[in-house]
């Protein structure tokens, strides 16, 4: 075997071994991040909720202005939990991971203080941030009353 051929084999083996050792982030959303969020939400922990958002996150609550930034998000959730702290059940319908972002969409239900159950839907955009996943954008809305059939609507 010629000296040049041996060096080519050694260089090729070195390149392949270094490529195999390269660590790339998995293109999978860790459900533990979502469970942390659900736990913080259901325990009424506004500080933990804020910590699970990026520094420049935006929360788009129903019938309210956009809440921007971690400090404002903490205040928003603290006020929300003081008004209605009932735990919610979440049913995730879709998760799509694309690079450093993950889209998470689903439905929720929460039993209100008056005994009625509120049903709704949510969308979250998670962002890989300092080695972990945090919510970057979030919105939800409750379902309205079902529409009446067209024949029941008066002109």
Phi and psi restraints in degrees (value plus and minus 20) as a CYANA .aco file:
   2 UNK   PHI     -92.1   -52.1
   2 UNK   PSI     137.8   177.8
   3 UNK   PHI     -81.6   -41.6
   3 UNK   PSI     -60.5   -20.5
   4 UNK   PHI     -84.5   -44.5
   4 UNK   PSI     -60.3   -20.3
   5 UNK   PHI     -86.3   -46.3
   5 UNK   PSI     -60.9   -20.9
   6 UNK   PHI     -81.4   -41.4
   6 UNK   PSI     -64.6   -24.6
   7 UNK   PHI     -82.8   -42.8
   7 UNK   PSI     -57.9   -17.9
   8 UNK   PHI     -82.4   -42.4
   8 UNK   PSI     -61.8   -21.8
   9 UNK   PHI     -86.1   -46.1
   9 UNK   PSI     -62.9   -22.9
  10 UNK   PHI     -83.6   -43.6
  10 UNK   PSI     -66.0   -26.0
  11 UNK   PHI     -83.3   -43.3
  11 UNK   PSI     -63.3   -23.3
  12 UNK   PHI     -82.2   -42.2
  12 UNK   PSI     -62.7   -22.7
  13 UNK   PHI     -84.3   -44.3
  13 UNK   PSI     -60.3   -20.3
  14 UNK   PHI     -84.1   -44.1
  14 UNK   PSI     -65.7   -25.7
  15 UNK   PHI     -81.6   -41.6
  15 UNK   PSI     -64.8   -24.8
  16 UNK   PHI     -83.7   -43.7
  16 UNK   PSI     -60.3   -20.3
  17 UNK   PHI     -88.4   -48.4
  17 UNK   PSI     -57.9   -17.9
  18 UNK   PHI     -88.3   -48.3
  18 UNK   PSI     -57.8   -17.8
  19 UNK   PHI     -85.5   -45.5
  19 UNK   PSI     -59.8   -19.8
  20 UNK   PHI     -86.4   -46.4
  20 UNK   PSI     -48.9    -8.9
  21 UNK   PHI    -103.5   -63.5
  21 UNK   PSI     -33.4     6.6
  22 UNK   PHI     -82.9   -42.9
  22 UNK   PSI     111.5   151.5
  23 UNK   PHI    -120.6   -80.6
  23 UNK   PSI     101.6   141.6
  24 UNK   PHI    -132.9   -92.9
  24 UNK   PSI     124.4   164.4
  25 UNK   PHI     -83.3   -43.3
  25 UNK   PSI     119.5   159.5
  26 UNK   PHI     -85.4   -45.4
  26 UNK   PSI     123.6   163.6
  27 UNK   PHI    -110.0   -70.0
  27 UNK   PSI      26.6    66.6
  28 UNK   PHI    -150.3  -110.3
  28 UNK   PSI     116.5   156.5
  29 UNK   PHI    -104.9   -64.9
  29 UNK   PSI     106.8   146.8
  30 UNK   PHI     -97.8   -57.8
  30 UNK   PSI      97.7   137.7
  31 UNK   PHI     -82.3   -42.3
  31 UNK   PSI     -40.5    -0.5
  32 UNK   PHI     -81.5   -41.5
  32 UNK   PSI     -53.6   -13.6
  33 UNK   PHI     -84.4   -44.4
  33 UNK   PSI     -64.5   -24.5
  34 UNK   PHI     -85.9   -45.9
  34 UNK   PSI     -58.2   -18.2
  35 UNK   PHI     -86.0   -46.0
  35 UNK   PSI     -56.1   -16.1
  36 UNK   PHI     -80.8   -40.8
  36 UNK   PSI     -62.6   -22.6
  37 UNK   PHI     -84.4   -44.4
  37 UNK   PSI     -66.8   -26.8
  38 UNK   PHI     -82.4   -42.4
  38 UNK   PSI     -59.9   -19.9
  39 UNK   PHI     -84.3   -44.3
  39 UNK   PSI     -66.0   -26.0
  40 UNK   PHI     -81.9   -41.9
  40 UNK   PSI     -62.5   -22.5
  41 UNK   PHI     -84.9   -44.9
  41 UNK   PSI     -66.3   -26.3
  42 UNK   PHI     -95.8   -55.8
  42 UNK   PSI     -38.3     1.7
  43 UNK   PHI    -115.2   -75.2
  43 UNK   PSI     -21.3    18.7
  44 UNK   PHI      50.1    90.1
  44 UNK   PSI      11.7    51.7
  45 UNK   PHI    -115.3   -75.3
  45 UNK   PSI      72.7   112.7
  46 UNK   PHI     -84.6   -44.6
  46 UNK   PSI     -54.5   -14.5
  47 UNK   PHI     -84.9   -44.9
  47 UNK   PSI     -64.6   -24.6
  48 UNK   PHI     -86.7   -46.7
  48 UNK   PSI     -57.6   -17.6
  49 UNK   PHI     -80.3   -40.3
  49 UNK   PSI     -67.0   -27.0
  50 UNK   PHI     -82.6   -42.6
  50 UNK   PSI     -61.2   -21.2
  51 UNK   PHI     -84.3   -44.3
  51 UNK   PSI     -43.9    -3.9
  52 UNK   PHI    -105.6   -65.6
  52 UNK   PSI     -14.7    25.3
  53 UNK   PHI    -130.5   -90.5
  53 UNK   PSI     130.0   170.0
  54 UNK   PHI     -86.1   -46.1
  54 UNK   PSI     142.1   182.1
  55 UNK   PHI     -78.3   -38.3
  55 UNK   PSI     -56.2   -16.2
  56 UNK   PHI    -130.0   -90.0
  56 UNK   PSI      12.1    52.1
  57 UNK   PHI     -84.6   -44.6
  57 UNK   PSI     139.8   179.8
  58 UNK   PHI    -149.5  -109.5
  58 UNK   PSI     112.3   152.3
  59 UNK   PHI    -131.0   -91.0
  59 UNK   PSI     110.1   150.1
  60 UNK   PHI    -134.6   -94.6
  60 UNK   PSI      62.0   102.0
  61 UNK   PHI     -94.9   -54.9
  61 UNK   PSI     139.2   179.2
  62 UNK   PHI     -86.8   -46.8
  62 UNK   PSI     119.3   159.3
  63 UNK   PHI      35.1    75.1
  63 UNK   PSI      16.4    56.4
  64 UNK   PHI    -171.3  -131.3
  64 UNK   PSI     139.2   179.2
  65 UNK   PHI     -86.3   -46.3
  65 UNK   PSI     143.5   183.5
  66 UNK   PHI     -84.9   -44.9
  66 UNK   PSI     117.2   157.2
  67 UNK   PHI    -123.8   -83.8
  67 UNK   PSI      98.6   138.6
  68 UNK   PHI    -136.2   -96.2
  68 UNK   PSI     112.0   152.0
  69 UNK   PHI      72.1   112.1
  69 UNK   PSI     130.7   170.7
  70 UNK   PHI     -79.9   -39.9
  70 UNK   PSI     -62.0   -22.0
  71 UNK   PHI     -84.9   -44.9
  71 UNK   PSI     -64.1   -24.1
  72 UNK   PHI     -86.5   -46.5
  72 UNK   PSI     -54.9   -14.9
  73 UNK   PHI     -86.1   -46.1
  73 UNK   PSI     -60.4   -20.4
  74 UNK   PHI     -78.5   -38.5
  74 UNK   PSI     -68.5   -28.5
  75 UNK   PHI     -82.7   -42.7
  75 UNK   PSI     -63.5   -23.5
  76 UNK   PHI     -78.3   -38.3
  76 UNK   PSI     -70.3   -30.3
  77 UNK   PHI     -89.6   -49.6
  77 UNK   PSI     -54.2   -14.2
  78 UNK   PHI     -79.4   -39.4
  78 UNK   PSI     -66.8   -26.8
  79 UNK   PHI     -84.9   -44.9
  79 UNK   PSI     -61.3   -21.3
  80 UNK   PHI     -83.0   -43.0
  80 UNK   PSI     -64.2   -24.2
  81 UNK   PHI     -87.7   -47.7
  81 UNK   PSI     -50.6   -10.6
  82 UNK   PHI     -87.8   -47.8
  82 UNK   PSI     -51.9   -11.9
  83 UNK   PHI    -103.7   -63.7
  83 UNK   PSI     -60.8   -20.8
  84 UNK   PHI    -172.9  -132.9
  84 UNK   PSI      79.2   119.2
  85 UNK   PHI    -119.5   -79.5
  85 UNK   PSI      -5.1    34.9
  86 UNK   PHI     -85.4   -45.4
  86 UNK   PSI     117.0   157.0
  87 UNK   PHI     -85.1   -45.1
  87 UNK   PSI     132.6   172.6
  88 UNK   PHI    -139.6   -99.6
  88 UNK   PSI     134.7   174.7
  89 UNK   PHI    -126.8   -86.8
  89 UNK   PSI     115.3   155.3
  90 UNK   PHI    -138.0   -98.0
  90 UNK   PSI     119.5   159.5
  91 UNK   PHI    -146.6  -106.6
  91 UNK   PSI      82.9   122.9
  92 UNK   PHI     -96.7   -56.7
  92 UNK   PSI     108.6   148.6
  93 UNK   PHI    -122.7   -82.7
  93 UNK   PSI     -45.0    -5.0
  94 UNK   PHI    -178.3  -138.3
  94 UNK   PSI     118.1   158.1
  95 UNK   PHI    -153.4  -113.4
  95 UNK   PSI     106.7   146.7
  96 UNK   PHI    -146.6  -106.6
  96 UNK   PSI     104.5   144.5
  97 UNK   PHI    -124.1   -84.1
  97 UNK   PSI     111.2   151.2
  98 UNK   PHI    -158.5  -118.5
  98 UNK   PSI      78.7   118.7
  99 UNK   PHI      46.4    86.4
  99 UNK   PSI    -143.0  -103.0
 100 UNK   PHI    -110.1   -70.1
 100 UNK   PSI      -6.7    33.3
 101 UNK   PHI    -146.8  -106.8
 101 UNK   PSI     132.5   172.5
 102 UNK   PHI    -159.4  -119.4
 102 UNK   PSI     114.0   154.0
 103 UNK   PHI    -120.6   -80.6
 103 UNK   PSI     110.0   150.0
 104 UNK   PHI    -150.7  -110.7
 104 UNK   PSI     105.0   145.0
 105 UNK   PHI    -154.8  -114.8
 105 UNK   PSI     123.7   163.7
 106 UNK   PHI    -191.7  -151.7
 106 UNK   PSI    -184.7  -144.7
 107 UNK   PHI    -144.1  -104.1
 107 UNK   PSI     141.0   181.0
 108 UNK   PHI    -160.5  -120.5
 108 UNK   PSI     142.6   182.6
 109 UNK   PHI    -161.6  -121.6
 109 UNK   PSI     125.3   165.3
 110 UNK   PHI    -165.1  -125.1
 110 UNK   PSI     113.4   153.4
 111 UNK   PHI    -107.3   -67.3
 111 UNK   PSI     103.0   143.0
 112 UNK   PHI    -103.7   -63.7
 112 UNK   PSI     147.3   187.3
 113 UNK   PHI     -78.2   -38.2
 113 UNK   PSI     -50.8   -10.8
 114 UNK   PHI    -102.4   -62.4
 114 UNK   PSI     -17.7    22.3
 115 UNK   PHI      74.1   114.1
 115 UNK   PSI     -33.9     6.1
 116 UNK   PHI     -95.4   -55.4
 116 UNK   PSI     136.0   176.0
 117 UNK   PHI    -128.8   -88.8
 117 UNK   PSI     110.2   150.2
 118 UNK   PHI    -118.0   -78.0
 118 UNK   PSI     113.2   153.2
 119 UNK   PHI    -135.7   -95.7
 119 UNK   PSI     125.0   165.0
 120 UNK   PHI    -183.2  -143.2
 120 UNK   PSI    -190.1  -150.1
 121 UNK   PHI    -155.2  -115.2
 121 UNK   PSI     139.3   179.3
 122 UNK   PHI    -163.8  -123.8
 122 UNK   PSI     135.7   175.7
 123 UNK   PHI    -154.8  -114.8
 123 UNK   PSI     116.0   156.0
 124 UNK   PHI    -151.0  -111.0
 124 UNK   PSI     118.8   158.8
 125 UNK   PHI    -131.2   -91.2
 125 UNK   PSI      91.8   131.8
 126 UNK   PHI    -115.5   -75.5
 126 UNK   PSI     129.6   169.6
 127 UNK   PHI    -151.4  -111.4
 127 UNK   PSI     115.9   155.9
 128 UNK   PHI     -90.1   -50.1
 128 UNK   PSI     102.1   142.1
 129 UNK   PHI    -160.7  -120.7
 129 UNK   PSI      94.8   134.8
 130 UNK   PHI      32.9    72.9
 130 UNK   PSI      24.0    64.0
 131 UNK   PHI      66.2   106.2
 131 UNK   PSI     -28.2    11.8
 132 UNK   PHI    -145.8  -105.8
 132 UNK   PSI     160.0   200.0
 133 UNK   PHI    -126.9   -86.9
 133 UNK   PSI     113.5   153.5
 134 UNK   PHI    -156.1  -116.1
 134 UNK   PSI     134.1   174.1
 135 UNK   PHI     -94.2   -54.2
 135 UNK   PSI     110.3   150.3
 136 UNK   PHI    -124.6   -84.6
 136 UNK   PSI     -56.1   -16.1
 137 UNK   PHI    -162.0  -122.0
 137 UNK   PSI     123.5   163.5
 138 UNK   PHI    -171.1  -131.1
 138 UNK   PSI     117.6   157.6
 139 UNK   PHI    -168.9  -128.9
 139 UNK   PSI     135.3   175.3
 140 UNK   PHI    -173.1  -133.1
 140 UNK   PSI     140.8   180.8
 141 UNK   PHI    -175.7  -135.7
 141 UNK   PSI     127.8   167.8
 142 UNK   PHI    -102.2   -62.2
 142 UNK   PSI     136.6   176.6
 143 UNK   PHI     -96.3   -56.3
 143 UNK   PSI     120.4   160.4
 144 UNK   PHI    -102.6   -62.6
 144 UNK   PSI    -199.1  -159.1
 145 UNK   PHI     -87.8   -47.8
 145 UNK   PSI     126.1   166.1
 146 UNK   PHI     -79.8   -39.8
 146 UNK   PSI     124.4   164.4
 147 UNK   PHI     -90.4   -50.4
 147 UNK   PSI     124.4   164.4
 148 UNK   PHI     -92.9   -52.9
 148 UNK   PSI     129.0   169.0
 149 UNK   PHI     -77.4   -37.4
 149 UNK   PSI     130.7   170.7
 150 UNK   PHI     -74.7   -34.7
 150 UNK   PSI     -54.0   -14.0
 151 UNK   PHI     -89.9   -49.9
 151 UNK   PSI     -39.5     0.5
 152 UNK   PHI    -110.5   -70.5
 152 UNK   PSI     -25.3    14.7
 153 UNK   PHI    -108.8   -68.8
 153 UNK   PSI     105.1   145.1
 154 UNK   PHI     -98.4   -58.4
 154 UNK   PSI     126.8   166.8
